[in-house]
Amino acid sequence: PGYRLQVDKLDGYSFFYPERWLAVTVTGNDCFFRNPTNIDENLFVDISSPSSSFYRTVTDLGSPQDVANSILD
């Protein structure tokens, strides 16, 4: 309760996001959602080609906090 399921069958991923968040159309991301009451809170999916990445799995990226800090930097 309180979350919606986002499923992308083409790229093979799914996740839950807060049901009050809005989908935003932007370039450069596979999908983007934003909290309408706090625009600093958002979620996006960015997909890169496996041939252009050094990561074998999502765990190679590090913890969610590490990833967030690298994007903010």
A tleap script that builds the chain and sets N, CA, C and O, in Angstrom:
source leaprc.protein.ff14SB
mol = sequence {
  NPRO GLY TYR ARG LEU GLN VAL ASP LYS LEU
  ASP GLY TYR SER PHE PHE TYR PRO GLU ARG
  TRP LEU ALA VAL THR VAL THR GLY ASN ASP
  CYS PHE PHE ARG ASN PRO THR ASN ILE ASP
  GLU ASN LEU PHE VAL ASP ILE SER SER PRO
  SER SER SER PHE TYR ARG THR VAL THR ASP
  LEU GLY SER PRO GLN ASP VAL ALA ASN SER
  ILE LEU CASP
}
set mol.1.N position { 0.822 -1.205 0.000 }
set mol.1.CA position { 0.000 0.000 0.000 }
set mol.1.C position { 0.862 1.264 0.000 }
set mol.1.O position { 1.872 1.335 0.700 }
set mol.2.N position { 0.461 2.241 -0.778 }
set mol.2.CA position { 1.189 3.501 -0.843 }
set mol.2.C position { 2.228 3.555 -1.950 }
set mol.2.O position { 2.895 4.576 -2.122 }
set mol.3.N position { 2.378 2.465 -2.709 }
set mol.3.CA position { 3.371 2.410 -3.781 }
set mol.3.C position { 2.752 1.866 -5.056 }
set mol.3.O position { 1.779 1.112 -5.019 }
set mol.4.N position { 3.326 2.257 -6.180 }
set mol.4.CA position { 2.931 1.726 -7.482 }
set mol.4.C position { 4.096 0.945 -8.072 }
set mol.4.O position { 5.261 1.202 -7.767 }
set mol.5.N position { 3.755 -0.003 -8.914 }
set mol.5.CA position { 4.763 -0.829 -9.563 }
set mol.5.C position { 5.055 -0.283 -10.954 }
set mol.5.O position { 4.140 -0.084 -11.754 }
set mol.6.N position { 6.309 -0.047 -11.236 }
set mol.6.CA position { 6.754 0.345 -12.577 }
set mol.6.C position { 7.434 -0.868 -13.192 }
set mol.6.O position { 8.383 -1.404 -12.620 }
set mol.7.N position { 6.962 -1.302 -14.341 }
set mol.7.CA position { 7.532 -2.468 -15.020 }
set mol.7.C position { 7.974 -2.049 -16.411 }
set mol.7.O position { 7.199 -1.458 -17.162 }
set mol.8.N position { 9.203 -2.350 -16.750 }
set mol.8.CA position { 9.714 -2.118 -18.094 }
set mol.8.C position { 10.114 -3.467 -18.669 }
set mol.8.O position { 11.203 -3.973 -18.400 }
set mol.9.N position { 9.221 -4.041 -19.464 }
set mol.9.CA position { 9.474 -5.369 -20.027 }
set mol.9.C position { 10.559 -5.325 -21.093 }
set mol.9.O position { 11.295 -6.296 -21.263 }
set mol.10.N position { 10.668 -4.229 -21.803 }
set mol.10.CA position { 11.672 -4.115 -22.862 }
set mol.10.C position { 13.093 -4.182 -22.294 }
set mol.10.O position { 13.948 -4.892 -22.823 }
set mol.11.N position { 13.334 -3.436 -21.215 }
set mol.11.CA position { 14.670 -3.402 -20.621 }
set mol.11.C position { 14.836 -4.386 -19.470 }
set mol.11.O position { 15.947 -4.587 -18.980 }
set mol.12.N position { 13.740 -4.999 -19.035 }
set mol.12.CA position { 13.815 -6.080 -18.062 }
set mol.12.C position { 14.014 -5.667 -16.625 }
set mol.12.O position { 14.779 -6.310 -15.906 }
set mol.13.N position { 13.347 -4.609 -16.178 }
set mol.13.CA position { 13.444 -4.220 -14.770 }
set mol.13.C position { 12.075 -3.809 -14.251 }
set mol.13.O position { 11.157 -3.520 -15.018 }
set mol.14.N position { 11.962 -3.792 -12.930 }
set mol.14.CA position { 10.746 -3.301 -12.274 }
set mol.14.C position { 11.128 -2.768 -10.902 }
set mol.14.O position { 12.144 -3.161 -10.328 }
set mol.15.N position { 10.301 -1.870 -10.387 }
set mol.15.CA position { 10.517 -1.307 -9.056 }
set mol.15.C position { 9.234 -0.661 -8.573 }
set mol.15.O position { 8.325 -0.401 -9.361 }
set mol.16.N position { 9.164 -0.406 -7.288 }
set mol.16.CA position { 8.042 0.300 -6.689 }
set mol.16.C position { 8.449 1.745 -6.423 }
set mol.16.O position { 9.597 2.024 -6.076 }
set mol.17.N position { 7.495 2.662 -6.590 }
set mol.17.CA position { 7.727 4.073 -6.282 }
set mol.17.C position { 6.493 4.618 -5.562 }
set mol.17.O position { 5.398 4.080 -5.725 }
set mol.18.N position { 6.656 5.677 -4.770 }
set mol.18.CA position { 5.519 6.217 -4.015 }
set mol.18.C position { 4.370 6.615 -4.947 }
set mol.18.O position { 4.590 7.259 -5.973 }
set mol.19.N position { 3.161 6.232 -4.588 }
set mol.19.CA position { 2.010 6.432 -5.482 }
set mol.19.C position { 1.692 7.903 -5.743 }
set mol.19.O position { 1.041 8.213 -6.741 }
set mol.20.N position { 2.124 8.802 -4.892 }
set mol.20.CA position { 1.833 10.230 -5.100 }
set mol.20.C position { 2.853 10.902 -6.023 }
set mol.20.O position { 2.645 12.036 -6.454 }
set mol.21.N position { 3.946 10.211 -6.325 }
set mol.21.CA position { 4.968 10.796 -7.191 }
set mol.21.C position { 4.479 10.828 -8.634 }
set mol.21.O position { 3.682 9.987 -9.049 }
set mol.22.N position { 4.959 11.797 -9.386 }
set mol.22.CA position { 4.519 12.000 -10.759 }
set mol.22.C position { 5.603 11.609 -11.747 }
set mol.22.O position { 6.792 11.824 -11.509 }
set mol.23.N position { 5.167 11.025 -12.869 }
set mol.23.CA position { 6.094 10.728 -13.959 }
set mol.23.C position { 6.425 12.035 -14.664 }
set mol.23.O position { 5.537 12.849 -14.920 }
set mol.24.N position { 7.692 12.235 -14.975 }
set mol.24.CA position { 8.162 13.447 -15.642 }
set mol.24.C position { 8.835 13.026 -16.940 }
set mol.24.O position { 9.601 12.063 -16.966 }
set mol.25.N position { 8.548 13.750 -18.014 }
set mol.25.CA position { 9.177 13.465 -19.295 }
set mol.25.C position { 10.448 14.287 -19.418 }
set mol.25.O position { 10.412 15.517 -19.451 }
set mol.26.N position { 11.577 13.580 -19.484 }
set mol.26.CA position { 12.877 14.229 -19.653 }
set mol.26.C position { 13.697 13.399 -20.633 }
set mol.26.O position { 13.409 12.225 -20.862 }
set mol.27.N position { 14.710 14.017 -21.201 }
set mol.27.CA position { 15.594 13.279 -22.091 }
set mol.27.C position { 16.762 12.717 -21.296 }
set mol.27.O position { 17.162 13.281 -20.277 }
set mol.28.N position { 17.293 11.622 -21.761 }
set mol.28.CA position { 18.480 11.064 -21.150 }
set mol.28.C position { 18.232 9.986 -20.114 }
set mol.28.O position { 19.179 9.323 -19.690 }
set mol.29.N position { 16.994 9.789 -19.692 }
set mol.29.CA position { 16.685 8.749 -18.705 }
set mol.29.C position { 15.605 7.832 -19.256 }
set mol.29.O position { 14.763 8.253 -20.050 }
set mol.30.N position { 15.636 6.582 -18.831 }
set mol.30.CA position { 14.610 5.642 -19.258 }
set mol.30.C position { 13.265 6.004 -18.647 }
set mol.30.O position { 12.235 5.935 -19.317 }
set mol.31.N position { 13.274 6.391 -17.375 }
set mol.31.CA position { 12.071 6.897 -16.718 }
set mol.31.C position { 12.499 7.823 -15.578 }
set mol.31.O position { 13.622 7.741 -15.080 }
set mol.32.N position { 11.585 8.703 -15.178 }
set mol.32.CA position { 11.889 9.705 -14.159 }
set mol.32.C position { 10.619 9.986 -13.374 }
set mol.32.O position { 9.575 10.260 -13.966 }
set mol.33.N position { 10.692 9.922 -12.051 }
set mol.33.CA position { 9.562 10.235 -11.181 }
set mol.33.C position { 10.008 11.269 -10.161 }
set mol.33.O position { 11.151 11.255 -9.703 }
set mol.34.N position { 9.082 12.181 -9.805 }
set mol.34.CA position { 9.407 13.252 -8.867 }
set mol.34.C position { 8.311 13.397 -7.824 }
set mol.34.O position { 7.124 13.243 -8.112 }
set mol.35.N position { 8.743 13.697 -6.600 }
set mol.35.CA position { 7.818 14.000 -5.518 }
set mol.35.C position { 7.245 15.399 -5.779 }
set mol.35.O position { 8.004 16.367 -5.812 }
set mol.36.N position { 5.934 15.528 -5.965 }
set mol.36.CA position { 5.368 16.836 -6.285 }
set mol.36.C position { 5.419 17.832 -5.121 }
set mol.36.O position { 5.287 19.038 -5.332 }
set mol.37.N position { 5.609 17.337 -3.904 }
set mol.37.CA position { 5.668 18.249 -2.758 }
set mol.37.C position { 7.096 18.603 -2.365 }
set mol.37.O position { 7.309 19.500 -1.549 }
set mol.38.N position { 8.072 17.908 -2.935 }
set mol.38.CA position { 9.479 18.213 -2.681 }
set mol.38.C position { 10.268 17.828 -3.929 }
set mol.38.O position { 10.635 16.665 -4.094 }
set mol.39.N position { 10.531 18.795 -4.812 }
set mol.39.CA position { 11.151 18.490 -6.102 }
set mol.39.C position { 12.596 18.026 -5.981 }
set mol.39.O position { 13.189 17.592 -6.969 }
set mol.40.N position { 13.171 18.108 -4.787 }
set mol.40.CA position { 14.522 17.585 -4.587 }
set mol.40.C position { 14.525 16.065 -4.437 }
set mol.40.O position { 15.584 15.439 -4.497 }
set mol.41.N position { 13.353 15.471 -4.242 }
set mol.41.CA position { 13.244 14.018 -4.125 }
set mol.41.C position { 12.770 13.462 -5.464 }
set mol.41.O position { 11.666 13.761 -5.918 }
set mol.42.N position { 13.613 12.657 -6.082 }
set mol.42.CA position { 13.242 12.075 -7.358 }
set mol.42.C position { 13.903 10.728 -7.549 }
set mol.42.O position { 14.789 10.338 -6.787 }
set mol.43.N position { 13.465 10.030 -8.565 }
set mol.43.CA position { 13.969 8.709 -8.898 }
set mol.43.C position { 14.069 8.638 -10.405 }
set mol.43.O position { 13.135 9.020 -11.110 }
set mol.44.N position { 15.190 8.155 -10.905 }
set mol.44.CA position { 15.289 7.956 -12.348 }
set mol.44.C position { 16.056 6.690 -12.653 }
set mol.44.O position { 16.837 6.199 -11.839 }
set mol.45.N position { 15.816 6.171 -13.850 }
set mol.45.CA position { 16.543 5.004 -14.332 }
set mol.45.C position { 17.318 5.437 -15.558 }
set mol.45.O position { 16.757 5.980 -16.510 }
set mol.46.N position { 18.608 5.190 -15.520 }
set mol.46.CA position { 19.492 5.497 -16.635 }
set mol.46.C position { 20.140 4.189 -17.061 }
set mol.46.O position { 20.779 3.521 -16.248 }
set mol.47.N position { 19.984 3.822 -18.308 }
set mol.47.CA position { 20.491 2.543 -18.793 }
set mol.47.C position { 21.656 2.795 -19.738 }
set mol.47.O position { 21.593 3.644 -20.627 }
set mol.48.N position { 22.722 2.032 -19.518 }
set mol.48.CA position { 23.864 2.130 -20.420 }
set mol.48.C position { 24.126 0.767 -21.048 }
set mol.48.O position { 23.676 -0.263 -20.546 }
set mol.49.N position { 24.838 0.782 -22.116 }
set mol.49.CA position { 25.179 -0.448 -22.818 }
set mol.49.C position { 26.184 -1.253 -22.007 }
set mol.49.O position { 27.142 -0.686 -21.481 }
set mol.50.N position { 25.987 -2.566 -21.894 }
set mol.50.CA position { 26.967 -3.389 -21.170 }
set mol.50.C position { 28.375 -3.272 -21.746 }
set mol.50.O position { 29.355 -3.420 -21.017 }
set mol.51.N position { 28.483 -3.012 -23.029 }
set mol.51.CA position { 29.808 -2.905 -23.644 }
set mol.51.C position { 30.525 -1.619 -23.276 }
set mol.51.O position { 31.740 -1.518 -23.444 }
set mol.52.N position { 29.779 -0.620 -22.771 }
set mol.52.CA position { 30.409 0.643 -22.395 }
set mol.52.C position { 30.509 0.815 -20.882 }
set mol.52.O position { 30.730 1.923 -20.391 }
set mol.53.N position { 30.347 -0.279 -20.149 }
set mol.53.CA position { 30.335 -0.216 -18.694 }
set mol.53.C position { 31.341 -1.190 -18.098 }
set mol.53.O position { 31.618 -2.251 -18.659 }
set mol.54.N position { 31.876 -0.804 -16.953 }
set mol.54.CA position { 32.777 -1.683 -16.215 }
set mol.54.C position { 32.024 -2.524 -15.181 }
set mol.54.O position { 32.629 -3.341 -14.486 }
set mol.55.N position { 30.720 -2.327 -15.081 }
set mol.55.CA position { 29.918 -3.014 -14.073 }
set mol.55.C position { 29.322 -4.292 -14.648 }
set mol.55.O position { 28.754 -4.285 -15.740 }
set mol.56.N position { 29.454 -5.380 -13.912 }
set mol.56.CA position { 28.850 -6.643 -14.341 }
set mol.56.C position { 27.455 -6.802 -13.766 }
set mol.56.O position { 26.579 -7.362 -14.425 }
set mol.57.N position { 27.229 -6.312 -12.531 }
set mol.57.CA position { 25.910 -6.381 -11.902 }
set mol.57.C position { 25.653 -5.061 -11.186 }
set mol.57.O position { 26.566 -4.253 -11.015 }
set mol.58.N position { 24.421 -4.848 -10.773 }
set mol.58.CA position { 24.057 -3.606 -10.087 }
set mol.58.C position { 24.793 -3.470 -8.752 }
set mol.58.O position { 25.023 -2.353 -8.289 }
set mol.59.N position { 25.158 -4.572 -8.139 }
set mol.59.CA position { 25.881 -4.497 -6.864 }
set mol.59.C position { 27.282 -3.917 -7.037 }
set mol.59.O position { 27.868 -3.425 -6.073 }
set mol.60.N position { 27.824 -3.968 -8.247 }
set mol.60.CA position { 29.134 -3.368 -8.517 }
set mol.60.C position { 29.108 -1.843 -8.389 }
set mol.60.O position { 30.157 -1.215 -8.248 }
set mol.61.N position { 27.932 -1.256 -8.435 }
set mol.61.CA position { 27.802 0.198 -8.299 }
set mol.61.C position { 28.074 0.664 -6.876 }
set mol.61.O position { 28.500 1.801 -6.669 }
set mol.62.N position { 27.834 -0.200 -5.895 }
set mol.62.CA position { 27.972 0.163 -4.489 }
set mol.62.C position { 26.611 0.279 -3.840 }
set mol.62.O position { 25.597 -0.107 -4.421 }
set mol.63.N position { 26.596 0.813 -2.630 }
set mol.63.CA position { 25.336 0.962 -1.902 }
set mol.63.C position { 24.502 2.087 -2.524 }
set mol.63.O position { 25.047 2.930 -3.236 }
set mol.64.N position { 23.194 2.112 -2.266 }
set mol.64.CA position { 22.377 3.218 -2.770 }
set mol.64.C position { 22.907 4.582 -2.329 }
set mol.64.O position { 22.866 5.543 -3.097 }
set mol.65.N position { 23.402 4.667 -1.099 }
set mol.65.CA position { 23.965 5.930 -0.600 }
set mol.65.C position { 25.213 6.321 -1.391 }
set mol.65.O position { 25.391 7.492 -1.727 }
set mol.66.N position { 26.082 5.346 -1.690 }
set mol.66.CA position { 27.291 5.623 -2.470 }
set mol.66.C position { 26.928 6.136 -3.869 }
set mol.66.O position { 27.534 7.086 -4.364 }
set mol.67.N position { 25.954 5.511 -4.489 }
set mol.67.CA position { 25.522 5.924 -5.829 }
set mol.67.C position { 24.946 7.335 -5.780 }
set mol.67.O position { 25.281 8.173 -6.617 }
set mol.68.N position { 24.087 7.598 -4.809 }
set mol.68.CA position { 23.479 8.928 -4.677 }
set mol.68.C position { 24.565 9.993 -4.484 }
set mol.68.O position { 24.513 11.055 -5.103 }
set mol.69.N position { 25.535 9.706 -3.634 }
set mol.69.CA position { 26.609 10.666 -3.402 }
set mol.69.C position { 27.430 10.908 -4.659 }
set mol.69.O position { 27.845 12.039 -4.908 }
set mol.70.N position { 27.677 9.864 -5.464 }
set mol.70.CA position { 28.452 10.054 -6.688 }
set mol.70.C position { 27.687 10.904 -7.696 }
set mol.70.O position { 28.289 11.690 -8.427 }
set mol.71.N position { 26.370 10.755 -7.741 }
set mol.71.CA position { 25.560 11.585 -8.660 }
set mol.71.C position { 25.540 13.027 -8.179 }
set mol.71.O position { 25.642 13.954 -8.982 }
set mol.72.N position { 25.408 13.220 -6.877 }
set mol.72.CA position { 25.389 14.579 -6.327 }
set mol.72.C position { 26.735 15.290 -6.505 }
set mol.72.O position { 26.785 16.506 -6.685 }
set mol.73.N position { 27.817 14.521 -6.451 }
set mol.73.CA position { 29.141 15.099 -6.652 }
set mol.73.C position { 29.327 15.534 -8.080 }
set mol.73.O position { 30.388 16.046 -8.437 }
savepdb mol mol.pdb
quit
